[in-house]
């Protein structure tokens, strides 16, 4: 998308925007009010697929929100079995994206992708807790730069029908990088080792690539505690 364009559009949205535009033109030939209504829907479609730049914090050890949206769950949970973390004590942070949120997903932490696993499933409302287990999902395991296993799960929602993920095993990733998109309302779950302090609460709004949801170094000893100088 040219830099002069008012908003950056994710390439996954271009076919939909073109389709909405074509239908709007056809409707306009039938009746002018229908054409204007179609243009409004075309503008909404373009807005839905917007892909704004983000400015990740420079701090080491932070875990960033992978999605824009509302925090709907913070608490102990079992990670998807396919990631091999079933027995690890984890805290799940769930972010629900409604149709007005940016749907481009971003890497939560520096590290290396260990596993990527797609599972088909159902399409319950993504704000429901059972969506984590029953809905179609793409599970990603990242070994962070601090040596922790961090799971990120893209979950399809009630009207979402496509999960896009560009990550592959052994890929080196940086916090805040774009890695995928989910179309039309969905959810992302982040599974964090339970000793890592979580810094967000249910009801708060998160911004992908900028909001710090946890800090892996929050409990690290200060330099003078390690024999260094303060």
Buried (B, 14 or more C-beta within 10 A) or exposed (E): EEEEEEEBBBEBBEEBBEEBBEBBEEBBEEEEEBBEBBBEBBBEBBBBBBBEEBEBEEEEBBBBBBBBBBBBBBEEBBBBEBBBBEEBEBBBBBBBBBBEBBBBBBBBBBBBBBBBBEEEBEBBBBBBBEBBBBBBBBBBBBBBBBEBBBBBBBBBBBEBEEBBBEBEEEBEBEBBBBBBBBBBBBBBBBBBBEEBEBBBEEEBEBBBBBBBBBBBEEEEEEEEEEEEEE
